[in-house]
Amino acid sequence: MRKIVSFLMITFAFINASAQSNFLAEQKKYKRVRVAINEKEKLLVDGLIKHNIKSNELNILLVAYKAEGEVELYAKRQKDESYCKLRTYAICYSSGKLGPKRRQGDYQVPEGFYFIDRYNPASNFYLSLGLNYPNTSDKMKSKASNLGGDIFIHGNCVSIGCLPMTNDKIKEIYWYAIQARNNGQRKIPVYIFPFKMTDKNFQKYTVRYLNNSKLIDFWMNLKAGYNLFNKDKRELKISYTRQGDYWFK
C-alpha cells in the first residue's frame, strides 16, 4: 500500500509540474507575451532578488484602490506566509463612481475580494487578466437579473468597469502573474477597495456618503478585510454569511 501511495504522489507531482511548464509554454506562443518577457524579465527578476525571491518560487497578490487610482503588487516566496509590497502601478483610466458593481451596464468597477481566473495573451486590450466577478458576495447582494462580467486588469488605457493600465505596465503585471501561475498559484488574490481604508479616510468618506447607510455598512465589511490584510500582509481566508457579507477566518 505504501508503495502505491508513493507512486501516486510521484505521478501527481510529475503531472502537476508538467501542467505548470505547459502553461508557460502555451503563453510564450503569443508574441505579446514574448515581447513582455524580453523587455521586462531582467528588470523584474532583479527586483525580486532584492527581496530574496526567485521567479520560480514567486507568488503574488494585488490590491487596488479606486479613489487613489492605484494597484499595489505584493510578492512572496511560496513557502512564506507574508507578502511584501513590490511595486505600485497607476490605474490610467476609470469609470463609474465609488461603490460596488451590482449589475450589467452600471459602469462600476467592482469592490471586494476576488482572484485571477483567466489569462488572455491575445486580448483586444493588449494583455488581460480576468477576475472572478461576480463572486459569491456579489451574487447574494444583487437583485439584478444580469450582474455583468468580463472584469479585467488589462492594457490599452480604456475601460468600462475594469482596471486598465498602460501597455508598458500591463507587460510587467502579466509577467508576474504568469510566473506565479506557472509556479502553481492557481488563484492569485485581487482585493479591490474604494479607497485606502485608514481610519482617517474611512471617516472622511462616511461623512461624504452619510445618507447611504447601506453603502457604509458594505464598506465597513471591506474595512475589516483591509485591516486584517494590513496587519500581517497575509492572504485572507474568506467565507460568506447568509447575507453575502465577507467573513474573515
C-alpha positions as CSV (number, residue, x, y, z in Angstrom):
1,M,0.0,0.0,0.0
2,R,2.8,2.4,0.9
3,K,4.4,1.8,-2.5
4,I,1.2,2.5,-4.3
5,V,0.7,5.8,-2.3
6,S,4.2,6.8,-3.0
7,F,3.8,6.0,-6.7
8,L,0.6,8.1,-6.9
9,M,2.2,11.0,-5.1
10,I,5.2,11.0,-7.5
11,T,2.8,10.7,-10.5
12,F,0.7,13.6,-9.3
13,A,3.7,15.7,-8.7
14,F,5.0,14.9,-12.2
15,I,1.7,15.7,-13.8
16,N,1.4,19.0,-11.8
17,A,4.9,20.1,-12.8
18,S,4.2,19.2,-16.4
19,A,1.0,21.2,-16.5
20,Q,2.7,24.2,-15.0
21,S,5.5,24.1,-17.6
22,N,2.9,23.6,-20.3
23,F,1.1,26.7,-19.1
24,L,4.1,29.0,-19.6
25,A,5.0,27.3,-22.9
26,E,1.5,28.0,-24.1
27,Q,1.7,31.6,-23.1
28,K,5.0,32.0,-24.9
29,K,3.4,31.1,-28.2
30,Y,1.9,34.6,-28.2
31,K,4.1,37.4,-29.5
32,R,2.9,39.9,-26.9
33,V,4.0,37.5,-24.1
34,R,7.4,37.0,-25.7
35,V,7.8,40.8,-26.0
36,A,6.8,41.3,-22.4
37,I,9.4,38.7,-21.3
38,N,12.1,40.1,-23.5
39,E,11.5,43.7,-22.3
40,K,10.7,43.1,-18.6
41,E,12.2,39.9,-17.3
42,K,15.7,41.2,-16.3
43,L,14.2,44.3,-14.6
44,L,11.6,42.3,-12.7
45,V,13.9,39.4,-11.8
46,D,16.5,41.8,-10.4
47,G,13.7,43.5,-8.4
48,L,12.7,40.1,-6.9
49,I,16.3,39.3,-6.0
50,K,16.4,42.4,-3.8
51,H,13.6,40.8,-1.8
52,N,15.3,37.4,-1.7
53,I,12.7,36.0,-4.1
54,K,13.4,33.8,-7.2
55,S,11.0,33.9,-10.1
56,N,10.5,30.1,-9.9
57,E,9.2,30.4,-6.3
58,L,7.1,33.6,-6.8
59,N,3.6,34.1,-5.5
60,I,1.8,37.4,-5.9
61,L,-1.2,39.3,-4.6
62,L,-2.8,42.5,-6.0
63,V,-4.5,45.3,-4.1
64,A,-6.4,48.1,-5.9
65,Y,-7.7,51.4,-4.6
66,K,-10.3,53.1,-6.8
67,A,-10.1,56.7,-5.3
68,E,-6.3,56.8,-5.4
69,G,-6.2,55.1,-8.8
70,E,-3.5,52.6,-7.7
71,V,-2.8,48.9,-7.9
72,E,-0.2,47.6,-5.5
73,L,1.6,44.4,-6.3
74,Y,2.8,42.2,-3.4
75,A,5.1,39.2,-3.7
76,K,6.4,36.4,-1.5
77,R,8.1,33.0,-1.8
78,Q,5.8,30.1,-2.0
79,K,7.0,28.8,1.4
80,D,6.4,32.2,3.2
81,E,3.2,33.3,4.8
82,S,3.5,37.1,4.5
83,Y,3.8,39.3,1.4
84,C,5.9,42.3,0.9
85,K,4.9,45.3,-1.4
86,L,7.0,45.2,-4.5
87,R,5.5,47.8,-6.9
88,T,2.7,50.3,-7.2
89,Y,1.0,50.9,-10.6
90,A,-1.2,53.8,-11.7
91,I,-4.6,52.9,-13.0
92,C,-4.6,55.0,-16.1
93,Y,-8.4,55.4,-16.7
94,S,-11.5,54.9,-14.6
95,S,-15.3,54.7,-15.0
96,G,-18.2,54.7,-12.6
97,K,-18.0,56.0,-9.0
98,L,-17.2,54.7,-5.6
99,G,-19.3,51.7,-4.6
100,P,-19.7,48.1,-5.7
101,K,-20.7,46.8,-9.1
102,R,-24.2,45.4,-8.9
103,R,-25.5,45.0,-12.4
104,Q,-24.6,44.9,-16.1
105,G,-24.1,48.3,-17.6
106,D,-23.6,50.3,-14.4
107,Y,-20.0,51.3,-15.5
108,Q,-18.8,50.3,-12.0
109,V,-15.5,48.8,-11.0
110,P,-16.3,46.0,-8.5
111,E,-15.3,46.3,-4.9
112,G,-14.5,43.2,-2.9
113,F,-12.2,40.2,-2.8
114,Y,-11.5,38.4,-6.0
115,F,-8.9,36.3,-7.8
116,I,-7.5,36.0,-11.3
117,D,-9.1,33.2,-13.2
118,R,-8.2,33.9,-16.8
119,Y,-5.1,34.9,-18.8
120,N,-5.6,36.4,-22.2
121,P,-2.4,36.9,-24.2
122,A,-4.4,37.9,-27.3
123,S,-6.8,40.4,-25.7
124,N,-8.3,43.3,-27.6
125,F,-6.8,45.3,-24.7
126,Y,-3.2,44.1,-25.3
127,L,-2.8,41.6,-22.4
128,S,-5.5,41.0,-19.8
129,L,-6.1,39.1,-16.6
130,G,-9.7,38.2,-15.8
131,L,-11.3,38.4,-12.4
132,N,-13.9,36.0,-10.9
133,Y,-16.6,38.8,-10.8
134,P,-19.3,38.3,-9.8
135,N,-18.2,36.4,-6.8
136,T,-20.5,34.8,-4.1
137,S,-21.0,38.1,-2.3
138,D,-21.9,40.0,-5.4
139,K,-24.5,37.4,-6.4
140,M,-26.1,37.4,-2.9
141,K,-26.2,41.1,-2.6
142,S,-27.5,42.0,-6.1
143,K,-31.1,41.8,-7.2
144,A,-30.3,42.3,-10.8
145,S,-31.0,39.5,-13.3
146,N,-27.7,40.3,-15.1
147,L,-24.7,41.3,-12.9
148,G,-22.4,41.6,-15.9
149,G,-18.9,40.1,-16.1
150,D,-15.7,40.2,-18.0
151,I,-13.9,42.4,-15.5
152,F,-10.2,42.5,-16.3
153,I,-6.9,44.1,-15.4
154,H,-5.7,45.0,-18.9
155,G,-3.8,47.3,-21.2
156,N,-4.8,50.0,-23.7
157,C,-5.8,52.5,-21.1
158,V,-9.5,52.4,-21.9
159,S,-12.2,50.8,-19.8
160,I,-15.8,50.4,-18.6
161,G,-15.7,48.8,-15.2
162,C,-12.1,47.3,-15.5
163,L,-8.7,48.2,-14.1
164,P,-6.8,49.5,-17.1
165,M,-3.0,50.0,-17.3
166,T,-0.7,51.3,-19.9
167,N,0.6,48.7,-22.3
168,D,4.0,49.1,-20.7
169,K,2.8,48.4,-17.2
170,I,0.5,45.5,-18.1
171,K,3.5,43.8,-19.5
172,E,5.0,43.8,-16.0
173,I,1.9,42.7,-14.2
174,Y,1.2,40.0,-16.7
175,W,4.8,38.7,-16.4
176,Y,4.4,38.5,-12.6
177,A,1.0,36.7,-13.0
178,I,2.1,34.1,-15.5
179,Q,5.2,33.3,-13.4
180,A,3.1,32.9,-10.3
181,R,0.6,30.8,-12.1
182,N,3.4,28.7,-13.6
183,N,4.6,28.1,-10.0
184,G,1.2,26.6,-9.1
185,Q,-0.6,29.7,-7.7
186,R,-4.0,29.0,-9.4
187,K,-5.9,31.7,-7.6
188,I,-4.0,35.0,-7.4
189,P,-5.8,37.2,-5.0
190,V,-7.0,40.6,-6.1
191,Y,-8.5,42.9,-3.4
192,I,-10.4,45.9,-4.7
193,F,-11.1,48.7,-2.2
194,P,-13.0,52.0,-2.8
195,F,-10.1,53.9,-1.2
196,K,-7.3,53.3,1.2
197,M,-9.4,52.4,4.2
198,T,-7.4,54.0,7.0
199,D,-9.5,55.3,9.9
200,K,-9.0,58.9,8.8
201,N,-10.0,58.1,5.2
202,F,-13.0,56.0,6.3
203,Q,-14.3,58.9,8.5
204,K,-13.9,61.3,5.6
205,Y,-15.9,59.1,3.1
206,T,-18.6,58.1,5.6
207,V,-19.3,61.7,6.2
208,R,-19.4,62.2,2.4
209,Y,-21.9,59.3,2.0
210,L,-23.7,59.8,5.3
211,N,-27.1,59.3,3.6
212,N,-26.2,55.9,2.2
213,S,-26.2,53.6,5.2
214,K,-26.2,50.5,3.0
215,L,-23.0,51.6,1.3
216,I,-21.3,52.5,4.5
217,D,-22.2,49.1,6.0
218,F,-20.7,47.4,2.9
219,W,-17.6,49.4,3.3
220,M,-17.3,48.6,7.0
221,N,-17.3,44.9,5.9
222,L,-14.5,45.6,3.4
223,K,-12.6,47.6,6.0
224,A,-12.4,44.5,8.3
225,G,-10.6,42.7,5.5
226,Y,-8.4,45.8,4.8
227,N,-7.4,46.0,8.4
228,L,-6.6,42.2,8.6
229,F,-4.5,42.2,5.5
230,N,-2.5,45.3,6.5
231,K,-1.9,43.8,9.9
232,D,0.3,40.9,8.7
233,K,0.2,41.1,4.9
234,R,-1.2,37.6,4.6
235,E,-3.7,36.2,2.1
236,L,-7.2,36.5,3.6
237,K,-9.2,33.3,4.3
238,I,-12.7,34.3,3.2
239,S,-16.2,32.8,3.5
240,Y,-19.6,34.4,3.3
241,T,-22.5,35.0,5.7
242,R,-26.1,34.3,4.7
243,Q,-26.5,38.0,3.8
244,G,-23.5,37.8,1.5
245,D,-21.1,39.7,3.8
246,Y,-17.5,38.6,3.8
247,W,-16.4,36.6,6.8
248,F,-12.7,36.5,7.5
249,K,-11.4,33.4,9.3
